[in-house]
């Protein structure tokens, strides 16, 4: 496991070798994108939340803020594909040992968005 402290916010991202990365969530962009100290921009893999201007945008964003902003989170980086086309780290976000990607689906704040290759199967998270 790689540990990233607060003072690493502006440092380059660590090499991703399949390890989980732990750091502070210091910014929430929307319901499926956050910033994590020592890692940078993280895109929740397997889920898609409404974009700004769409119904449900604020509900999803506020839920993610409530759950992880200012808290330590662990990112299980997707071993099959570390980054998306926007160079965001792809992963499952864990807060207090809970899969936040799955919570978004369970609370109907997100839809499944499976884009292979991915080590994760978001269909297994759906209730």
N, C-alpha and C positions, 0 to 999 in steps of 0.2 A: 504494500500500500504506500502511496506517495502522500505525504502530508504537506499542505501548503498553508503557511500562516498569513495573517493580514498584511504584513509588511512586504509580501511578494506580489501585491496587486498588479504592479506595473512591470514585473519581470517576465521574461519569455516563458512560454508554456513548457512544462516538463516533457521529456520524451515519453510517449505513450506506448507501453509495452504490454498492455493487457491488465495493468494494475488499476486498482481503484484509486481515485484522487479525492482527497478530503480538503476542503477549504471553506471560507466564509462566503455565503451568498451576499454580495454587496450591492447588487442592482437587479431589478426585475424589469425586463423589456416588455414582455407580454406573458400570456399563459403557458407558453412553451419555450421561452428563451430567457436565460438568466446569465449573470456574470458571477464567476466564482474566483476568489483570490487564488493566484498561482496557476490558473488554468485559462482564464479569459471567458469568452462567450461560449455558452453551452446550450445546445438545442436538445430538448427532450426527444429521444428517439421513440418512434412508434406511435406518436400521438400528434394531433393537430388541433389547436384551439382557434377560436375566431380571431380575425384580424381587426385592427382598429376600425371603427365604423360599422362593424358587424354585430348583430345581436349576440350577447353572451361574452363579448370581449372583456368588459370590466369585471364581470363575475369571475372569469377564469384568471385574469391578471391579479385581482384582489385576493383570490384564494391562494395563489402561489406566493404572493407577498406575505400573507398571514402565516403560511406554513414555513417559509424558508428565509425571508429577508432578514439579514443580520444574524443568521444562525449558521452553525457548521453543517455542511451537507457533504455527502459522499457521492461521487459520480462513478458509476460503473460504466466505463468507456466501452463503446461497442467495438469488440475485437475484430469484427468483420469489416468495419469501415469506421475509422476514427473521426473523420471530418466530413461535413457536407460541402456542397459546391461554394458556399459562402465562408468556408474555413472555420465554421463553428464546430466545436467538439460535440460529437453525438454520444449520448449516454442516457442511462436511467439515473434519475436523481433520487437519492435516499435522504430522508429527514427523519431523525429519531427511529431509524431502522424500518421506516415505511417507504414503499415504492410510490413516489409522488406521481409518476407517469400513470400508474394504475389508478391512483386515487382520482385523478382528473377524469378518467373514463367512468369510474364508478359513480361519480357525482354528476355525470352528464355535462361536464365542462369541456370535454374534448371528444374527438372522434378518432378512431384508429386510422393511422396513416403508415402503412407498412411499405417501405421502400427497400428492396433487397439490393445489395447483400446486407444482412444484419444478423447478429447472433441472437437477437431478441425476437420473440413472437408475441406481438401485442394482442393477438386474438386470444391468447391464453389468459390475459389480464381481464378481458371483458366479462361482465357478470350477466 
